[in-house]
Amino acid sequence: MSATPAEKTYLWCDTCRRSFAHGDTDDGLCPVCQSPTRPMGKMSAILRGLMSNELVASDLKTKHRQLIRLIWTANGMGEQYFRVLTPEMPYSKFEANVTELLCEGAAAGWVRFILPPAPSVRESDYRIEFVDEDRFVRELEAIAAASKTGKKARSLH
């Protein structure tokens, strides 16, 4: 019995420069950044991954997004937003979309992330502040509405 294409390949994300098993992705989208992935032979994916680790000083951008995701989803808030908005998308995609929205909001100045000067075990030391709460609500509603119409959410910048 021959192997299926999914058994012979990994999915490669050019944005994150990482490979993933087919089962680790939703609809072929990178589970880290939601960029499209492409099939690649297992050996090629492994070698590319090793080379990208050598060529990149660190994955600070990815870690930064993970920290933002951890802050806004703390205490089940991510699941609460998801239940209230009922978007027609998997929770992982919703989480990635809101994380991206909050990163853009921080860059634009309508969201602030408060971080302690040194790592802390108290979760309350890591928090989010909204300079414009109405903007955040409108943007969340736009994400949910876009998921129900099948269109990409448009930013309200």
C-alpha positions in Angstrom: 0.0 0.0 0.0 1.5 3.4 -1.0 1.6 6.4 1.2 -0.9 9.2 0.7 0.3 12.7 -0.3 -0.3 13.9 3.2 2.0 11.2 4.5 4.8 12.1 2.1 4.7 15.9 2.7 4.7 18.6 5.3 3.0 22.0 5.0 5.5 24.9 4.9 4.7 28.4 6.0 6.9 31.0 4.2 6.0 33.7 6.7 6.9 31.8 9.9 9.5 29.6 8.1 8.2 26.5 9.8 6.8 23.2 8.7 3.6 21.5 10.0 2.0 18.2 9.7 -1.2 18.3 7.6 -3.3 17.6 10.7 -1.8 20.6 12.6 -3.4 23.1 10.2 -7.0 24.3 9.6 -7.7 24.4 5.9 -4.0 24.5 5.1 -3.5 27.8 7.0 -0.5 28.2 9.3 -1.6 27.6 12.9 0.8 30.4 14.1 0.1 33.3 11.7 -2.8 32.0 9.5 -0.8 32.5 6.3 -1.4 30.0 3.5 1.0 27.0 3.6 2.3 24.9 0.7 3.1 21.2 0.5 6.7 20.3 0.6 8.6 17.0 0.8 9.5 16.0 4.3 13.3 16.2 3.8 13.0 19.7 2.2 10.8 21.0 5.0 13.2 19.7 7.6 16.3 21.2 5.9 14.5 24.5 5.3 13.5 24.6 9.0 17.1 24.0 10.0 18.4 26.6 7.6 15.9 29.2 8.7 16.8 28.7 12.4 20.4 29.3 11.5 19.6 32.4 9.5 17.2 34.1 11.9 18.5 35.5 15.2 15.2 34.7 17.0 11.5 34.3 16.5 10.7 37.4 18.6 7.8 38.4 16.3 6.1 35.0 16.9 6.8 35.1 20.6 5.4 38.7 20.8 2.2 37.6 19.1 2.0 34.6 21.5 2.3 36.9 24.5 -0.4 39.2 23.2 -2.6 36.1 22.6 -2.0 34.9 26.1 -2.9 38.3 27.6 -6.2 38.8 25.7 -7.3 35.2 26.2 -6.5 35.0 29.9 -9.2 33.8 32.2 -11.2 32.4 29.4 -11.9 35.8 27.8 -11.1 34.5 24.3 -13.8 31.8 24.6 -16.2 34.3 26.0 -15.8 36.6 23.1 -16.1 33.6 20.7 -19.4 32.5 22.4 -20.9 35.9 22.3 -20.0 36.7 18.7 -20.6 33.2 17.4 -18.4 33.7 14.3 -18.5 31.0 11.6 -14.9 30.0 11.9 -12.8 27.7 14.0 -11.8 29.1 17.4 -8.1 28.9 16.4 -8.7 31.2 13.4 -10.8 33.6 15.5 -8.0 33.7 18.1 -5.5 34.5 15.3 -7.7 37.2 13.8 -8.2 39.0 17.1 -4.5 38.7 18.0 -3.7 40.4 14.7 -6.4 43.0 15.3 -4.9 43.8 18.8 -1.4 44.0 17.3 -2.6 46.5 14.7 -4.5 48.3 17.5 -1.4 48.6 19.6 0.6 49.9 16.6 -2.2 52.5 15.9 -2.4 53.5 19.6 -6.0 52.5 20.5 -4.8 49.4 22.5 -2.1 49.3 25.1 -0.5 46.2 26.6 0.9 46.6 30.1 3.9 44.3 30.9 6.0 44.1 34.0 9.6 45.2 33.8 10.7 41.7 34.6 8.9 38.3 34.2 6.3 37.9 36.9 4.2 34.9 38.1 1.2 37.2 38.8 -1.1 37.2 35.7 -2.5 40.5 36.8 0.8 42.1 35.9 0.1 41.4 32.2 -3.0 43.2 31.0 -4.6 45.0 28.1 -6.0 48.5 28.2 -8.3 50.0 25.5 -7.8 53.6 24.7 -10.9 53.3 22.4 -13.2 50.5 23.6 -15.8 51.3 21.0 -13.3 50.7 18.3 -12.4 47.3 19.7 -16.1 46.3 19.8 -16.7 47.5 16.2 -13.6 45.6 15.0 -14.7 42.4 16.8 -18.2 42.7 15.3 -16.6 43.2 11.9 -14.6 40.0 12.3 -17.7 38.0 13.2 -19.8 39.6 10.5 -17.2 38.8 7.8 -17.1 35.2 8.9 -20.8 34.9 8.3 -20.7 36.4 4.9 -17.5 34.7 3.8 -15.7 37.9 3.2 -12.4 39.0 4.7 -12.9 41.5 7.6 -12.2 45.0 6.7 -10.3 47.1 9.1 -12.0 50.2 10.3 -8.8 52.2 10.5 
